[in-house]
């Protein structure tokens, strides 16, 4: 197999878009010909349009499924448009591959399984794969759809380690989509009640009226940004000694975890879902079960700067190991070999 197709477009912000971006880099390192079939007509305005062309990626026209070579793998990364357009894609290839980056199933994903339109389901998280397989297989037991795992690549060069931050303030941050389910109701309570010997400064990347409606108006010492156009992720992490992020959702394989670990912002997150696979408690970050634990560990990081720096360095090394190019390329080779 020499060609791999993606229905969608990589991005610099947001889980699935950034995930796709880094996987494309891994495929290029494997000497594969990478094809992008955009889901929207305005794809030439995407920030990564020119970088992808410069890297050798072949970009076709919007929904140009006629470009797909017979039975070549076509992947959709957590992409509703991919699920919507599956009937047309399946006319060109039996190797339709859906990457679900959530812990739950899309209705259209289940319907596509019933219709036999998805050849393989692909996951970063083994536990999520097992749960989804148990739910999906009975919908079409004769289909023989494959359930496969890959080790995602994370290009840490794009998120340099920040050794020094503003010594006058202790920076606390959170980053996600603006969706209300990404925020815990008690976020501001936790941020207010952890203590620091330095004056606190807060930063929320991915915040709008929806977010404010869920958790309330941000404190005077908290700066909010709607998205990366107002503050890039790299600039955001430069400000943040810690990422203090209670959430209502159970995360699958949180991409911002890699970004934070690479940048040296210590993670203080929920003790569930993908965070448990990314964070070594007390070594590379902190896993919390209660709001009191969030407050306690944030306070420790503020009062124990040497421990925080030690954990930040350990997290950088751990993230590079988890998201290494070598392990990702090995897993992708296995995935592509197992496709029919």
Phi, psi and omega in degrees: 000128182243343185239139173228137183246147175233131170263106186144193179211138179289158181219173180259353185215136181101141190305301186292321181294316179288325176302311180299317180306311184289327177292324176300320178298321177293318179297321178296322178294336177276003179068029176273152171274117185258128179245134173247128172247102185297152178268348180227154186287345181266026187297335181291347175269359179293141180303330183264009181301305181292315177303324178292317177299315180298330180279353179101006179287138179269118182251117181269179178286164179307122178054035180274075184287344177295344180283347185286124174291148184305126176062019173287148179291132176237121185251143170238122182266097176049048196241111181297326180294323176300313179297322180294323187263008182305320180304319179288323180292320182293342174291338183261334186206148173270350182267060174273127187233121179252128177255107179266115181264011178257171175265359180235167183262142173283146176301318180292332176293316178294320179295321178295324177295317179301322182275357179072030185267350180248123181277329182208144174249135190236137187222151171270336189245120183298321181294317178296319179301316181297318180294317181291321179299317180296329181275327187273319186305317180296342181288336180201070186298337181274353184292321182073029178298144181268148175238113191234155181243142172228153176266111186290143177272140172232120181275093185293345179297336181279350179229080184296149180291130180263108183281320185233135174239177181304117183288349183274343185227156171253116187268128177239136184221164168214149183214133178186181166297165182281355185304141184298327182288350176279349183249137170276141182304328185266018183305307184292327176300316180294316181296324182289322191266350172284151188246152183213140176289339175257156178298136183276143170227131183247152182217127177239114179258114186103069186213130177211198184299326177298314180297315180297324178296333181276313189250349181103174181288134181296148178295164182300333184269007180249125175261130180248147178232135180297313181200192185291347177289334177270332178204120179292158178301320182297317178293323178299310183293334175299333183273342195252112171291324179224156167252110184252099198223076169289141184222156174275335181279157168262114186282148180275293180213075193298116184295327181294341175297316177296318181298314181295315180297319180296325185273348180089018175264114187289132183277131171233103196220178182289143179274065178196165176061212184295338178301326181294337178271334182273326190252128169268110188301126179080357181244307180246358182169193184229136177251127190242141178255339184223164177294331177297323179290321175303314181295317183295312184289326175296318178296320177300316181295329178287323184268347181237074185297326180291320175297317179300315180295321178297316180292324179298317179293320178296322180293321178301313181295319180294319178297320178295328177288314181296321185253030185293149179296321183297311182292325179293314179300320179298317181290322179294323177299319178295318179301309183295329177290332183273349175287146184292000000 
